[in-house]
Amino acid sequence: MASLAKFLMTALIAFALNPLHAQSAASPLKLGVGLFQPDKDKNDATYKPLATYLAARLGRAVELRTVDTWEGLAKSLANGETDLALMGPWGYVLANHEAGAQVVSTILYDGKPEYFAIMVTHPDSGIRSPADLKGRTFAFGDKGSTSGYLIPWHYFMTQGINPDTYFSKVLYTRHQAIETQVAAGQLDAGADYNRNRTAMIEQGLLKAERSKIIWQSAPLPNDAFAVSKTLFQNKALVAQLQVALDSVGAALATQPNLLPVHYTGFLSKDNGFYKPIRDAGLATGKLQLKP
């Protein structure tokens, strides 16, 4: 009996120490995703395949949750409500600055790790450039948005423009709503990003002839796939996650629904890639240097 008990104890210890068992027994990883699609249900359906793919590659459950504002997603990563996040660059910089979140990869759009902030108007507005916007109505995205808030705000600052006094009315809303209201003539102009405008046109949500780009930024680093400060301490898991994300591009050949159309995979990047966003945050005073 003693030998049997010893055998069982040895077997149980070996099972408990097995890395695959340790991963499967661990609590699920909570993946937060920004509202890249027109509504939460569509967003959940769009990114569920990626969560399932990562779970299989990591040997650990991954729970998907859409967070409907970029600012909210940054806060959720900072306060531990999410472990992983696919988020806009400014939201990432905020989460990094406030809570030590760390980027591990950047998403690729048509093979490129960069995109553009834009300003749009409707063709009948008479607006040809940002110089024509004085006294008009203008919409920014929420205050956690890169292209919808930080970058256009930074541009206006470089032109000596205070949006709070320059425009007759300032709104803060979702990217899709900005495009829709501008195209309908309900707003004179607003901030967006090229990927969103392209997607809305392709999905039939926006008529191209009702949307005119009047300004485009320099290239900006694409959305970040980031992990919480706590999770970043698990170097083995972070390395495994980067390998999994790096494999998404090749996997799209047989699983094209892993990412939305135009998105072609991920590229491993570190915090330095987001320096242009951090610099804009500091220049506008939206980000404060810590003592």
N, C-alpha and C positions, 0 to 999 in steps of 0.2 A: 504493500500500500504506500509505503514511504517513497519508493522509487517511482510509482505512478504519479503521486502528488508532485514530486520534484519535476517529472517530465511535463506535467500539465502547467506548472508554474513557469517553466522555461519557455514553453510554447506560447503562453499568454504574454510573457514579456517580449518575446520576439515579434509577436503580432502587433503589440502596442507600439514598438519602436520602428516598425516598418513605415517608411516615408509615405507610401501610397495610402496606408491606413490612416496615418496622421492627417493627411490632406483631406481624405473623405470624411473624417470625423470632425474636422474643423468647422467652425461656423461659416455660413455662406458669405461670400464677398458681395458687398452691396455696390452695384454699378449705377452711378447717376449719369444721366444723359440730358443735355440741354434740349430745348424745344426747337429742333431743326425742321420739323414738319409742321403743317398747318394746325394740327391739333394733337392732344395727348394720345388719343387712341392710335392714330396713324403713326405717331412717333414711337410708341411702345411696339407696335407691330413691325416697324422698320428696323429697330435695333435689337429685337429679341433674338434673331439668328446670330448676331455677333456675341451676345451674352451666352447663348447656348454653345457656340464654338469655343469661346474662351473657357467655359466650364469644362468642356471635354479635354481641352489641352492642358488645363491646370489640375485636373482631377479634383475639382472642388466646385461646389454649387456657386453660381453667380446670379444674384437677384437684380433684375433691371428695374429702375425707377426713373421716370421722366420728371425733371424739375423745370417748371415753366418760366423761370427767369434766370438769366445768367448770374445775377447777383445772388439769387437763392442757391444756385448750384455751388458757387464759390463758398458760401456759408456752410452748406451741408458737408462739403469736403473738409472744411476747417473744423467743424464741431463734431465730426465722427458719425454723422448720419449716413455718409457714403464712404467707401474705402477706395473706390476707383471712380474716375469721372472722365467723360469725353466732353470737353468744355471749350468755350471761346478763349482766345489768348488773354484778354484783359481779366476775365474771371479767373484764369489760372494764375496770372501775376498777383492778383489780390489774395488768392488762397495761399500762394507761396509766401507772400510778404507777411500775411497775418498769422499763418499757422504752419508754415514749413512744408506745405504740399510740394511734391516734386514731379515734374514731367518725365515720362519715360519714352514717349513716342509722339510724333506729329502725324496727323492724317494727311493722305495724299489726294489731291483733286486733279484728275486727268494727269496723274503722274508727278504733280508738282506739290511742294510743301508750302505754297504761298497762295494768297488771294488778295482781293482789293476791297477797300471801303469805297462806297459811292454815294453821291447825292442824286436824287431823282426829282423830276417834276413832270407835269403833264404837258403835252405839246402846245396846248392853247393858253398856257399861263403867261407867255411872253418872257419867261425867265430863260436866259441863255447861259448864265454862270452864277456862282455864289455872290458876285458883286451886285446882282439884281434882286437879292433876297430881302433887302431892308424894308421893314414894315409889312412883310408877308408872314403867313403862318408856316411853321416848321415843326417837324416831328423827329425826335431822337428815339432810339431804342431805350431799353431800360439801362440803368446806370452801371450794370455789370457787363454791358455789351462793348466790344472792341470797335467794330465798324459803325454801330448805331449810336455810340455815345463818345467814347474816349477819343478816337481818331478825328472825327469831324469837329469835336470841341477843341482839340489841339490845333486843328487847321484854323478855325475861327480865331483862336487866341493869337496865332502868328500873323493874322491879318488885322489885329487890333479890334476885333469884334467881340462884344459881350452879348451872347445869345439872349440873355434875360431882358436886355433893353433894345436889341437890334431888331428882333422879330415882334410882330403884333401879338402873336400867341405862340407859346411853346408847349408841345405835348411830349409825353414819354410813353411809348407803347411798343407792341411787338412788331418785328420786321414785316411779317405778312400783312398786318393791319396798315402799316405805313404805305406799302406798295398799293394796297387796295384803295385806301382813302385818297392817295395822290392821284391815282389813275381815274378815280371818280370825280376829281375836282373838289373834293371836300377839304383837302389840304393843298397848299401851294407847293410845298416841297418837303423832302424828308431824307433821312440817312438810312442806308441799307448796305448790303454787301453783294458783290457780283454773283456769288454762288446762289444766294436766295432768289435774286431776280431771275436768273437763268432757270432755276427749278420751277418757279411759279409760272413762267411762260411755257415751259415744256409740259407742265401738268394742266395747262388750260385755265389756271387761276388768275392769269394776268395777260392782257392783250399787249403785245410788244409796242403797237402803235400808240398806246395810251401811256407809255412810260418813256421818259427821255433822261439820259444820264447827263448831268451838267458838271460833274466833278468826279475825279477818281484819285485815290491815294497812291502812294508808292506801295510796292509789294509788302504784304504783312505776313508774318508766320501763321500757318494754318492752325486749326483747333488742336488743342493739346489732349493727349491721353495721360492723365496724372493720377498719382496715388497719394494717399494721406501720409503725413509725417510718420505716423506709427507704422504703417505698412511698409514704408520705404526702408525701415530698419531691417526688414526681412529680405536680405540681399538675394538669397536663393530664390524666393518667390518672385522678386522683381525681375531677376534674370530670366526666369521661366516665363514671366508675363511678356517681356520684350521679345523673346523668341516666338511666342504665340502670336503676338501682334505682327512681327516681321513676316510670319507665314501666311497672313491673311491675303496678301496680294496674289500669291500663287494659288491659294484655295479658291479664289473667285472664279477660276476657270471652270470648276465643277460645282461651285456653290455661289452663283452670281448674286443671290439675295443677301449675302453677308453684309454688304454695304449698299447704300443708295446709289443710284446711277451717277456716274462721273467719279465716284470715289474709288480709288484703285489700290488701297492698302495703307500701310503705316511705315514710317521711317523713324528709327531710334534717334532721339534728340535729348539734349540736356537743357538745363535752365538758361544757359547762355544764348540759346536760339531766340529767346523771348526778350532779349535786351531792348530792341526797338520799342516794344510795348511798355516796358518798365520805364524807359526814358521819357516816353510821352506822358506817362502817369506822373512822373516827378515834375516834368515841365509845367503841367497844368495844375499842380498842387493837389491832384486827386490821390496821389500816393505820397506819404510823408516818410522821409528818412528816419530810421530808428536811431536813438542816441547810442 
